[in-house]
């Protein structure tokens, strides 16, 4: 395998290397983030019990364990490994004996509809986020499609009931961000909400889910797309003010939703939407890099997990149009990360320019790298 040269298609050897990198990084997660006598994980390595999570609406928890969002990243990571190679039976046992039991410690049955809370149940009651639960719903749906185990579909349907409870007629529809702070409707809950619903339709054949998926896609496009470049803004508050920040995962999930809608309907407008978002994302979230020459680009700095979720959309589009340019740039970026962004423990820094090193490394960053390598390993 050749690093830091012009882009080329991925070979079988590359696929094996991606899978090896994925499993090696997951092993490092369990080595450095595990909590003794528990299925739970730490938020950071080295562990910092005074660290707060800025995404919580109320930050009054002692951060002894990771919050739900980072922990859920390990579910996505293990799912991606299993999708890449169902013969890796040890990772099936990690899913069943480690990841899922730990996840249930966040499952809140004290409020209805049942859903996953942002912190463990043995701590004081914490907020519940619709986007956190959407990501889990997608994972459980994918697990059902991959394994045909009905318990995964039942969990996905249960979570969907919570998501529906976060919809109303304010702003003409859409899903809120947080159950306890219904001040905005965010792309990060609505775009993956569309993906989630469409995957549930694929899993069940129930047209109700298809209609939800189509409606959420249309609502997000109307309210949160930047019509100048096809990318997506972050959120809109109930007064109609739009937060115009652009993050990779928001556009990436609308890319995936558009690709799924095209697969389900063969409506060329959805394919055009997906291709427009993909090109705009490539222009916005990647940059030229001297190590790659002129034929390939390097990812810009952003939250690594946001980038990992964006990759899901590009892979969905690739299954339709077989355009390799975007995935080749992801591959070369991840080659670069492996060679330049890891520390002596095999954990990743998050700066793609390799200028800054992280004093503490976030669990979700590591899980995102596991997922990205595994997803690229799935591409023939």
Wavefront OBJ file of the C-alpha trace (Angstrom):
o trace
v 0.000 0.000 0.000
v 1.287 3.459 -0.912
v 0.797 6.462 1.359
v 0.604 10.156 0.517
v 0.613 9.900 -3.238
v -2.022 10.599 -5.866
v -5.411 8.964 -5.453
v -5.911 5.407 -6.676
v -8.737 2.926 -6.326
v -8.748 0.728 -3.217
v -7.487 -2.801 -3.724
v -8.306 -5.953 -1.762
v -5.117 -5.344 0.201
v -6.370 -1.861 1.111
v -9.662 -3.310 2.338
v -7.800 -5.706 4.608
v -5.625 -2.891 5.912
v -8.703 -0.781 6.670
v -10.257 -3.603 8.653
v -7.025 -4.243 10.524
v -6.759 -0.572 11.424
v -10.369 -0.541 12.579
v -10.039 -3.536 14.893
v -6.659 -2.368 16.195
v -8.134 0.997 17.165
v -11.149 -0.608 18.820
v -8.796 -2.758 20.877
v -7.001 0.422 21.969
v -10.338 1.906 23.060
v -11.029 -1.022 25.362
v -7.490 -0.944 26.673
v -7.445 2.726 27.625
v -11.083 3.739 28.201
v -12.502 0.709 30.033
v -13.732 0.963 33.608
v -12.843 -1.973 35.873
v -15.731 -4.339 36.689
v -18.036 -2.492 34.301
v -19.172 -2.443 30.688
v -18.962 1.355 30.745
v -16.192 3.530 29.342
v -14.467 6.774 30.274
v -15.172 10.006 28.402
v -11.491 10.760 27.811
v -8.042 9.296 28.070
v -6.336 10.224 30.314
v -9.431 10.234 32.533
v -10.555 13.666 33.775
v -13.414 13.460 36.275
v -13.863 17.249 36.258
v -14.571 17.466 32.548
v -18.064 18.614 31.565
v -19.821 17.949 28.282
v -20.837 21.201 26.605
v -23.627 19.580 24.605
v -25.744 18.919 27.701
v -28.604 21.298 28.376
v -27.885 20.938 32.107
v -24.314 20.161 33.148
v -24.633 18.938 36.695
v -23.342 15.375 36.434
v -20.081 14.011 37.813
v -18.439 12.737 34.679
v -17.156 9.400 36.001
v -18.255 7.566 32.853
v -18.759 8.645 29.293
v -21.974 10.299 28.265
v -24.354 8.447 25.984
v -23.218 10.132 22.787
v -19.572 8.986 22.980
v -20.593 5.560 24.248
v -23.013 5.145 21.357
v -20.100 5.678 19.002
v -18.767 2.290 20.032
v -22.038 0.682 18.910
v -21.665 2.288 15.481
v -18.029 1.216 15.410
v -18.671 -2.452 16.226
v -21.624 -2.530 13.819
v -19.372 -1.260 11.040
v -16.769 -3.940 11.775
v -19.423 -6.639 11.706
v -20.806 -5.297 8.434
v -17.306 -5.408 6.951
v -16.709 -9.017 7.972
v -19.410 -11.118 9.614
v -16.824 -13.847 10.191
v -15.146 -11.850 12.967
v -17.074 -13.655 15.666
v -15.134 -12.063 18.514
v -16.696 -8.709 17.630
v -20.171 -10.213 17.693
v -19.447 -11.210 21.288
v -18.140 -7.708 22.042
v -21.458 -6.349 20.762
v -23.586 -8.736 22.804
v -21.510 -8.990 25.975
v -19.939 -5.516 26.211
v -21.520 -2.791 24.102
v -25.229 -3.561 24.466
v -25.172 -4.276 28.239
v -23.311 -1.025 28.817
v -25.743 0.851 26.614
v -28.686 -0.371 28.677
v -27.314 1.515 31.677
v -28.429 4.676 29.845
v -31.907 3.341 29.023
v -34.466 5.431 30.888
v -37.823 3.859 31.744
v -38.734 6.487 34.342
v -40.201 8.744 31.626
v -42.399 7.899 28.672
v -41.902 7.227 25.888
v -38.898 5.168 26.946
v -35.580 6.336 25.504
v -31.890 6.628 26.208
v -30.806 9.399 28.573
v -27.597 11.342 28.175
v -26.045 9.821 31.294
v -26.344 6.580 33.245
v -29.481 5.813 35.252
v -27.686 5.453 38.589
v -26.828 9.168 38.453
v -29.338 12.011 38.890
v -31.811 12.261 36.036
v -30.274 13.674 32.848
v -31.607 15.192 29.657
v -32.730 13.098 26.716
v -31.708 14.176 23.232
v -33.599 13.265 20.115
v -30.470 13.171 17.988
v -28.675 10.857 20.449
v -31.574 8.459 20.159
v -31.804 8.766 16.382
v -28.196 7.571 16.023
v -29.016 4.570 18.198
v -32.182 3.878 16.247
v -30.195 3.811 13.013
v -27.714 1.390 14.562
v -30.415 -0.957 15.850
v -32.152 -0.899 12.465
v -28.879 -1.691 10.719
v -28.290 -4.514 13.181
v -31.695 -5.976 12.402
v -31.103 -5.761 8.653
v -27.711 -7.445 9.124
v -28.746 -10.200 11.557
v -32.557 -10.547 11.295
v -32.727 -10.649 15.110
v -36.150 -9.321 16.063
v -34.970 -7.835 19.359
v -33.017 -5.227 17.401
v -36.037 -4.245 15.328
v -38.183 -3.983 18.461
v -35.629 -1.654 20.015
v -35.509 0.437 16.843
v -39.308 0.766 16.829
v -39.350 1.672 20.516
v -36.812 4.444 19.984
v -38.827 5.700 17.007
v -41.803 6.242 19.296
v -39.648 8.617 21.328
v -38.555 10.461 18.184
v -42.167 10.953 17.101
v -42.879 12.494 20.512
v -40.343 15.187 19.610
v -42.341 16.393 16.607
v -45.039 19.060 16.515
v -46.462 21.733 14.213
v -44.111 24.513 15.310
v -42.220 25.734 12.207
v -44.404 23.436 10.143
v -43.024 20.193 11.528
v -39.595 18.737 12.269
v -37.940 17.148 15.296
v -36.616 19.096 18.274
v -33.052 18.649 19.525
v -33.633 18.086 23.250
v -36.704 16.856 25.115
v -36.035 19.189 28.065
v -35.134 22.256 25.994
v -37.447 22.571 23.024
v -36.022 25.792 21.682
v -34.739 24.661 18.292
v -35.147 22.091 15.571
v -31.783 20.952 14.327
v -30.472 19.342 11.189
v -28.704 16.809 13.416
v -32.050 15.425 14.573
v -34.040 15.823 11.343
v -31.585 14.687 8.664
v -30.657 11.443 10.444
v -34.316 11.204 11.442
v -35.083 10.922 7.731
v -32.347 8.299 7.304
v -33.675 6.380 10.311
v -37.262 6.362 9.013
v -36.193 5.270 5.542
v -34.108 2.446 6.986
v -37.082 1.363 9.089
v -39.113 1.293 5.885
v -36.453 -0.901 4.274
v -36.544 -3.192 7.315
v -40.319 -3.463 7.680
v -41.991 -2.454 4.417
v -44.328 -0.230 6.442
v -45.096 2.831 4.297
v -45.686 4.967 7.409
v -41.934 5.078 7.901
v -41.370 6.020 4.260
v -43.736 8.966 4.587
v -41.977 10.139 7.742
v -38.613 9.876 5.998
v -39.749 11.816 2.946
v -41.455 14.494 5.056
v -38.444 14.985 7.332
v -36.166 15.247 4.302
v -38.408 17.861 2.701
v -38.821 19.820 5.944
v -35.070 19.997 6.476
v -34.441 21.011 2.875
v -36.991 23.815 3.060
v -35.903 25.194 6.436
v -32.167 24.544 6.707
v -30.521 24.217 3.301
v -28.198 26.962 2.090
v -29.570 27.424 -1.417
v -26.314 29.067 -2.496
v -24.229 25.897 -2.137
v -26.603 22.969 -1.302
v -25.080 22.453 2.178
v -27.033 22.550 5.426
v -27.151 24.972 8.325
v -27.191 23.746 11.925
v -30.599 24.662 13.344
v -33.581 26.968 13.361
v -35.086 28.315 16.581
v -38.782 28.770 17.230
v -38.566 32.440 16.259
v -37.319 31.378 12.842
v -33.694 32.436 13.296
v -31.258 30.100 11.573
v -27.869 29.202 13.034
v -25.786 29.146 9.851
v -22.902 27.013 11.100
v -22.139 24.156 8.708
v -20.976 20.818 10.055
v -20.032 17.741 8.034
v -22.569 15.379 9.566
v -25.560 17.588 8.818
v -24.931 17.748 5.086
v -23.715 14.144 5.130
v -26.995 12.883 6.541
v -29.029 14.824 4.001
v -26.764 13.309 1.359
v -27.529 9.838 2.702
v -31.251 10.546 2.947
v -31.353 11.793 -0.657
v -29.490 8.695 -1.839
v -31.861 6.414 0.063
v -34.889 8.230 -1.359
v -33.496 7.763 -4.855
v -32.970 4.045 -4.232
v -36.551 3.707 -3.014
v -38.273 5.859 -5.632
v -35.909 6.140 -8.641
v -36.820 9.831 -8.687
v -33.893 11.542 -10.417
v -34.438 14.712 -8.377
v -33.212 12.903 -5.269
v -30.118 11.654 -7.083
v -29.404 15.188 -8.275
v -29.825 16.442 -4.690
v -27.365 13.842 -3.438
v -24.786 14.602 -6.116
v -25.059 18.344 -5.520
v -24.563 17.924 -1.766
v -21.635 15.563 -2.359
v -19.809 17.975 -4.634
v -20.513 20.924 -2.340
v -19.298 18.952 0.680
v -16.128 18.003 -1.172
v -15.506 21.673 -1.921
v -16.272 22.819 1.629
v -15.006 20.103 3.981
v -11.833 19.090 2.109
v -8.754 21.087 1.152
v -5.795 20.699 -1.176
v -2.775 19.135 0.497
v 0.802 19.234 -0.763
v 1.399 15.577 0.103
v -1.364 14.401 -2.218
v -0.617 16.313 -5.397
v -3.487 17.777 -7.386
v -5.691 14.704 -7.752
v -6.810 14.232 -4.154
v -7.765 16.339 -1.152
v -7.377 16.126 2.626
v -10.173 16.563 5.128
v -10.322 19.878 6.948
v -10.416 20.062 10.725
v -13.838 19.385 12.214
v -15.213 17.075 14.866
v -13.953 13.659 13.766
v -17.261 11.936 14.471
v -19.051 14.533 12.335
v -16.708 13.519 9.529
v -17.391 9.846 10.152
v -21.125 10.401 9.826
v -20.550 12.407 6.651
v -18.723 9.397 5.204
v -21.914 7.340 5.572
v -23.598 9.639 3.057
v -20.784 9.442 0.539
v -20.785 5.648 0.739
v -24.565 5.574 0.171
v -24.132 7.680 -2.950
v -21.230 5.538 -4.157
v -23.457 2.471 -4.164
v -25.568 4.288 -6.766
v -23.173 6.167 -9.063
v -19.811 4.428 -8.433
v -17.992 7.766 -8.423
v -14.727 7.048 -6.602
v -13.337 10.566 -6.250
v -14.905 11.275 -2.861
v -14.136 7.930 -1.246
v -10.587 8.042 -2.582
v -10.080 11.333 -0.749
v -11.499 9.832 2.445
v -9.151 6.883 1.998
v -6.073 9.021 1.496
v -7.052 11.216 4.459
v -7.382 8.131 6.641
v -4.061 6.799 5.345
v -2.557 10.121 6.368
v -4.216 9.962 9.794
v -2.842 6.485 10.449
v 0.692 7.531 9.641
v 0.669 10.998 11.227
v -2.103 11.541 13.772
v -1.722 8.647 16.246
v 0.178 8.674 19.526
v 2.274 5.889 21.041
v -0.879 4.280 22.456
v -2.471 4.045 19.022
v -4.986 6.797 19.841
v -5.738 9.574 17.387
v -5.318 13.310 17.647
v -8.020 15.267 15.856
v -5.946 17.852 13.946
v -5.685 16.852 10.276
v -2.844 19.343 9.785
v -0.867 17.402 12.427
v 0.066 20.677 14.126
v -1.715 20.315 17.467
v -1.705 17.317 19.796
v -4.593 16.573 22.142
v -3.761 16.492 25.843
v -6.877 14.375 26.413
v -8.344 12.204 23.697
v -12.129 11.939 23.448
v -13.723 8.507 23.275
v -15.976 9.531 20.400
v -13.013 10.603 18.278
v -11.492 7.137 18.573
v -14.816 5.402 17.871
v -15.267 7.514 14.752
v -11.919 6.374 13.365
v -12.897 2.756 14.029
v -16.135 3.294 12.127
v -14.522 5.065 9.182
v -11.871 2.409 8.594
v -14.488 -0.329 8.875
v -16.885 1.388 6.482
v -14.166 1.796 3.873
v -13.353 -1.888 4.349
v -16.902 -2.652 3.159
v -16.337 -1.039 -0.246
v -15.258 -3.458 -2.966
l 1 2 3 4 5 6 7 8 9 10 11 12 13 14 15 16 17 18 19 20 21 22 23 24 25 26 27 28 29 30 31 32 33 34 35 36 37 38 39 40 41 42 43 44 45 46 47 48 49 50 51 52 53 54 55 56 57 58 59 60 61 62 63 64 65 66 67 68 69 70 71 72 73 74 75 76 77 78 79 80 81 82 83 84 85 86 87 88 89 90 91 92 93 94 95 96 97 98 99 100 101 102 103 104 105 106 107 108 109 110 111 112 113 114 115 116 117 118 119 120 121 122 123 124 125 126 127 128 129 130 131 132 133 134 135 136 137 138 139 140 141 142 143 144 145 146 147 148 149 150 151 152 153 154 155 156 157 158 159 160 161 162 163 164 165 166 167 168 169 170 171 172 173 174 175 176 177 178 179 180 181 182 183 184 185 186 187 188 189 190 191 192 193 194 195 196 197 198 199 200 201 202 203 204 205 206 207 208 209 210 211 212 213 214 215 216 217 218 219 220 221 222 223 224 225 226 227 228 229 230 231 232 233 234 235 236 237 238 239 240 241 242 243 244 245 246 247 248 249 250 251 252 253 254 255 256 257 258 259 260 261 262 263 264 265 266 267 268 269 270 271 272 273 274 275 276 277 278 279 280 281 282 283 284 285 286 287 288 289 290 291 292 293 294 295 296 297 298 299 300 301 302 303 304 305 306 307 308 309 310 311 312 313 314 315 316 317 318 319 320 321 322 323 324 325 326 327 328 329 330 331 332 333 334 335 336 337 338 339 340 341 342 343 344 345 346 347 348 349 350 351 352 353 354 355 356 357 358 359 360 361 362 363 364 365 366 367 368 369 370 371 372 373 374 375 376 377 378 379 380
